[in-house]
Amino acid sequence: MKRRHFLASGSLAALPLPLLSEETAPATTSPSRPNRIGVSSYSFWGFQRENLKDIPTCLDHAARMGFDGFEILQRQIAAANEIPDNATLQKYKRHAFLLGLDLMGYSTHQGFLSPDQAKRDAQIKHTIDCIEQAYALGIPTMRVNSGTWGTSKDFDDLMAKRGIEQPLEGYTEEDAYGWVIESYRKILPVAEKCGVVLGLENHWGLGVTPEGVKRVVDTINSPWLKVTLDTGNFLEDPYERLTKLAKDTVLIQTKTYFGGGVWYTLELDYPRIAKIMKDAGFTGYVSLEFEGKEDPLTAIPKSLDLLRKAFA
């Protein structure tokens, strides 16, 4: 018997079908749903605490503290120009799964602010390698950057300048936008193939202003390049600037500074930030990036409590 005839003449056809009213129809979004809260491995390690560098150790702490998800800082699992082996990545994925933690973010570094095509090509390859690592880990979104000009002596010098650098001599920001946009256009086919949404962060370089981030994202105009929004990287007028990027955000990284910040401390109003994000329709993950001097094993639980209350 053909399936269509069976459905028309059989007992299923006699069953009344319920009508969906406005009350019973499934909602496509739930504005009251709390955001899930994750934590970046960077919160534990912070580039300095070697006893908290091991990813399984950080995963154990995150699960014990009650987080929903976990964001991996790529530099924490791979030295410069090194690709982590797949066996190691699968062990991380298994460990997180058995703890009930989502691996929900992969935070990477790259820079395209160079007139040297060979250097940009090397950064394109590095970023593609990172996308494939995120894919192997089952992670759906990856933080990416524009990079910086490299005209500061070091990161401390960059922070002393409030994140604002002079371009390389003979070049302008217009050149930089061209390099960054061209590079991500070459990268995005791999992101789409792997199903990894890239989030361009407001992270120095062209990302020091919301207009800079939006110019790149809007020009490329792809569902595979959106925004990773960092609450601690707009040092002036943060709420107005965060609002400008909220609708394009796929992951928000939330800074806390218990014990005082290493480079600076921002007094951030998280209930206000949560309202900005909810008004923009953001229902995704909130990822903690603890950046204070207090012991992370005491400061991170306090940060989780702060974020749970704000984003509930």
C-alpha positions as CSV (number, residue, x, y, z in Angstrom):
1,M,0.0,0.0,0.0
2,K,1.4,3.4,-0.9
3,R,2.1,5.7,2.1
4,R,-0.2,8.4,0.9
5,H,-3.1,6.0,0.5
6,F,-2.5,4.5,3.9
7,L,-2.5,7.9,5.6
8,A,-5.7,8.9,3.8
9,S,-7.7,5.7,4.5
10,G,-6.1,4.2,7.6
11,S,-6.8,4.8,11.2
12,L,-4.5,7.8,11.4
13,A,-6.9,9.7,9.2
14,A,-9.7,9.3,11.7
15,L,-7.8,10.9,14.5
16,P,-8.7,14.6,15.1
17,L,-5.8,17.0,14.7
18,P,-5.5,19.6,17.5
19,L,-5.6,23.2,16.4
20,L,-2.7,25.4,17.5
21,S,-3.8,28.6,19.2
22,E,-1.6,31.4,20.2
23,E,-1.4,29.8,23.7
24,T,-0.4,26.3,22.5
25,A,1.7,27.2,19.5
26,P,5.4,26.6,20.2
27,A,7.3,29.9,20.6
28,T,10.3,30.4,18.4
29,T,12.1,32.4,21.1
30,S,11.7,32.7,24.8
31,P,12.6,36.2,26.0
32,S,12.6,35.1,29.7
33,R,15.0,32.2,29.1
34,P,18.2,32.7,31.1
35,N,21.5,32.7,29.1
36,R,23.8,29.8,29.7
37,I,27.0,30.7,31.4
38,G,30.4,29.4,30.4
39,V,34.0,30.1,31.4
40,S,37.1,30.6,29.4
41,S,40.2,28.5,30.2
42,Y,42.0,31.9,30.1
43,S,40.1,32.7,33.4
44,F,42.1,30.0,35.2
45,W,45.5,30.2,33.4
46,G,45.8,33.9,32.6
47,F,49.1,33.4,30.7
48,Q,50.8,33.0,34.1
49,R,49.4,30.3,36.4
50,E,51.1,27.1,35.2
51,N,49.3,25.0,37.7
52,L,46.0,25.9,36.0
53,K,47.2,25.6,32.4
54,D,46.1,22.0,31.9
55,I,42.7,21.9,30.1
56,P,41.3,18.8,31.9
57,T,42.1,20.5,35.3
58,C,40.3,23.6,34.2
59,L,37.3,21.5,33.0
60,D,37.1,19.8,36.3
61,H,37.1,23.2,38.1
62,A,34.5,24.6,35.8
63,A,32.1,21.6,36.3
64,R,32.6,21.7,40.1
65,M,31.8,25.4,40.1
66,G,28.6,24.9,38.2
67,F,29.2,26.4,34.7
68,D,27.2,25.2,31.8
69,G,29.9,25.6,29.2
70,F,33.6,26.0,28.6
71,E,35.6,28.1,26.1
72,I,39.1,27.0,25.2
73,L,41.9,29.5,24.6
74,Q,43.8,28.1,21.7
75,R,47.2,29.4,22.9
76,Q,46.7,27.4,26.1
77,I,46.8,24.1,24.1
78,A,49.3,25.0,21.3
79,A,52.6,26.8,21.3
80,A,53.3,29.3,18.4
81,N,53.1,27.7,15.0
82,E,52.1,24.4,16.6
83,I,48.9,22.4,15.7
84,P,47.5,20.3,18.6
85,D,47.1,16.7,17.6
86,N,43.6,15.3,17.0
87,A,44.0,12.6,19.8
88,T,44.5,15.3,22.3
89,L,41.5,17.3,21.1
90,Q,39.3,14.3,21.3
91,K,40.4,13.6,24.9
92,Y,39.3,17.2,25.7
93,K,36.0,16.7,24.0
94,R,35.4,13.4,25.8
95,H,36.4,14.9,29.2
96,A,34.0,17.8,28.8
97,F,31.1,15.5,27.7
98,L,31.5,13.2,30.7
99,L,31.4,16.3,32.9
100,G,28.2,17.6,31.2
101,L,30.0,20.7,29.9
102,D,29.4,22.2,26.5
103,L,32.6,23.1,24.6
104,M,31.0,26.2,23.2
105,G,33.8,28.6,22.2
106,Y,37.3,28.6,20.8
107,S,39.3,31.8,21.4
108,T,42.1,32.4,18.8
109,H,44.6,35.0,17.8
110,Q,45.5,36.2,14.3
111,G,46.7,39.4,12.7
112,F,46.2,40.8,9.2
113,L,47.5,44.4,9.6
114,S,50.6,43.9,7.5
115,P,51.4,44.9,3.9
116,D,53.4,41.7,3.5
117,Q,51.2,39.2,1.6
118,A,53.3,36.2,2.8
119,K,52.7,37.2,6.4
120,R,48.9,37.6,5.8
121,D,48.8,34.2,4.0
122,A,50.5,32.6,7.0
123,Q,47.8,34.1,9.3
124,I,45.1,32.8,7.0
125,K,46.5,29.3,7.2
126,H,46.8,29.6,11.0
127,T,43.1,30.7,11.2
128,I,42.0,27.9,8.9
129,D,43.9,25.4,11.1
130,C,42.1,26.8,14.1
131,I,38.7,26.4,12.4
132,E,39.5,22.7,11.8
133,Q,40.5,22.3,15.4
134,A,37.2,23.8,16.5
135,Y,35.4,21.5,14.2
136,A,37.3,18.5,15.7
137,L,36.3,19.6,19.1
138,G,32.6,20.1,18.1
139,I,32.8,23.8,19.0
140,P,30.3,26.0,17.1
141,T,31.9,29.4,17.3
142,M,35.5,30.8,17.2
143,R,36.8,34.2,18.3
144,V,38.9,36.0,15.7
145,N,40.7,39.3,15.5
146,S,41.9,41.9,13.0
147,G,45.3,42.0,14.6
148,T,47.3,45.1,15.6
149,W,49.8,47.2,13.8
150,G,52.7,46.0,15.9
151,T,54.0,49.6,16.4
152,S,53.8,49.2,20.2
153,K,56.8,47.9,22.1
154,D,54.7,45.2,23.8
155,F,51.2,44.6,25.2
156,D,51.9,46.7,28.3
157,D,52.8,49.6,25.9
158,L,49.6,49.0,23.9
159,M,47.5,49.1,27.1
160,A,49.3,52.3,28.2
161,K,48.0,53.8,24.9
162,R,44.5,52.6,25.7
163,G,44.7,50.1,22.8
164,I,45.2,52.8,20.1
165,E,48.2,52.4,17.8
166,Q,49.7,54.4,15.0
167,P,49.7,52.6,11.6
168,L,52.9,51.4,10.1
169,E,54.7,54.3,8.3
170,G,53.4,54.8,4.8
171,Y,50.1,53.0,5.4
172,T,46.6,53.9,6.7
173,E,43.6,52.2,8.3
174,E,42.1,52.1,4.8
175,D,44.9,49.8,3.8
176,A,44.2,47.7,6.9
177,Y,40.5,47.3,6.2
178,G,41.3,46.0,2.7
179,W,43.8,43.4,4.1
180,V,41.4,42.2,6.8
181,I,38.4,41.9,4.6
182,E,40.3,40.2,1.8
183,S,41.7,37.7,4.4
184,Y,38.4,36.8,5.9
185,R,36.8,36.3,2.5
186,K,39.5,33.6,1.9
187,I,38.8,32.0,5.3
188,L,35.0,32.0,5.4
189,P,34.5,29.1,2.9
190,V,36.3,26.8,5.4
191,A,34.3,28.1,8.3
192,E,31.0,27.4,6.4
193,K,32.2,23.9,5.4
194,C,33.1,23.2,9.1
195,G,30.0,24.8,10.5
196,V,32.0,27.2,12.7
197,V,30.7,30.7,13.1
198,L,33.5,33.2,13.3
199,G,33.1,36.1,15.8
200,L,35.2,39.2,15.1
201,E,36.0,40.7,18.5
202,N,36.3,44.3,19.6
203,H,39.9,43.5,20.4
204,W,42.3,46.3,19.6
205,G,43.5,47.0,16.0
206,L,40.5,47.7,13.8
207,G,38.3,46.3,16.7
208,V,39.0,49.2,19.0
209,T,35.8,50.8,18.0
210,P,32.3,49.3,17.2
211,E,32.4,51.1,13.9
212,G,35.6,49.2,13.0
213,V,34.1,45.8,13.8
214,K,30.9,46.6,12.0
215,R,32.6,47.8,8.9
216,V,34.4,44.4,8.4
217,V,31.3,42.4,9.3
218,D,28.9,44.4,7.3
219,T,31.1,44.6,4.2
220,I,31.6,40.8,4.1
221,N,27.9,40.3,5.0
222,S,28.0,36.5,5.7
223,P,26.2,34.5,8.4
224,W,29.5,32.8,9.1
225,L,31.2,36.1,10.3
226,K,29.5,37.8,13.2
227,V,30.7,39.4,16.5
228,T,32.3,38.1,19.6
229,L,31.5,40.9,22.1
230,D,34.0,41.6,24.9
231,T,32.6,43.7,27.7
232,G,36.1,44.8,28.9
233,N,37.6,46.1,25.6
234,F,35.7,49.3,25.3
235,L,37.5,51.5,27.8
236,E,35.3,54.5,27.4
237,D,31.5,54.7,26.9
238,P,31.1,50.9,27.1
239,Y,27.3,50.6,27.2
240,E,26.7,52.7,24.1
241,R,29.4,50.9,22.2
242,L,28.2,47.4,23.3
243,T,24.7,48.3,22.1
244,K,26.0,49.0,18.6
245,L,27.3,45.5,18.3
246,A,24.7,43.6,20.3
247,K,22.4,42.5,17.4
248,D,25.4,40.9,15.6
249,T,26.7,39.1,18.6
250,V,27.0,35.3,18.7
251,L,29.0,35.1,22.0
252,I,29.6,37.6,24.7
253,Q,32.8,37.5,26.8
254,T,32.3,39.1,30.2
255,K,35.2,40.4,32.1
256,T,35.5,40.6,35.9
257,Y,38.3,42.1,37.9
258,F,38.2,40.8,41.5
259,G,41.4,41.8,43.3
260,G,42.0,44.6,40.7
261,G,42.8,44.3,37.1
262,V,46.2,43.4,35.7
263,W,46.2,46.3,33.2
264,Y,43.1,48.2,34.2
265,T,39.8,47.7,36.1
266,L,36.4,48.5,34.7
267,E,33.3,48.9,37.0
268,L,30.8,47.1,34.7
269,D,27.1,47.2,35.4
270,Y,26.1,43.6,34.4
271,P,22.4,43.9,34.9
272,R,22.5,46.9,32.4
273,I,24.6,44.9,30.0
274,A,22.3,41.9,30.3
275,K,19.3,44.2,29.4
276,I,21.2,45.5,26.4
277,M,21.7,42.0,25.2
278,K,18.2,40.8,25.8
279,D,16.8,43.9,24.1
280,A,18.9,42.9,21.1
281,G,17.4,39.3,21.2
282,F,20.6,37.7,22.3
283,T,19.9,34.2,23.8
284,G,23.3,32.6,23.4
285,Y,26.2,31.9,25.7
286,V,27.8,34.3,28.1
287,S,31.5,33.4,28.7
288,L,33.4,34.6,31.7
289,E,36.9,36.0,31.2
290,F,38.3,36.6,34.7
291,E,41.1,39.2,34.5
292,G,41.8,40.1,38.1
293,K,44.6,39.5,40.6
294,E,42.6,37.4,43.1
295,D,43.0,33.7,43.2
296,P,40.9,32.4,40.3
297,L,39.6,29.5,42.4
298,T,37.8,32.0,44.7
299,A,37.2,34.8,42.2
300,I,35.6,32.7,39.4
301,P,32.7,31.3,41.6
302,K,32.0,34.9,42.7
303,S,32.0,35.9,39.0
304,L,29.6,33.1,38.1
305,D,27.2,34.2,40.8
306,L,27.3,37.8,39.5
307,L,26.6,36.7,35.9
308,R,23.9,34.2,36.9
309,K,22.0,37.0,38.7
310,A,22.5,39.5,35.9
311,F,21.5,37.2,33.0
312,A,18.7,35.3,34.8
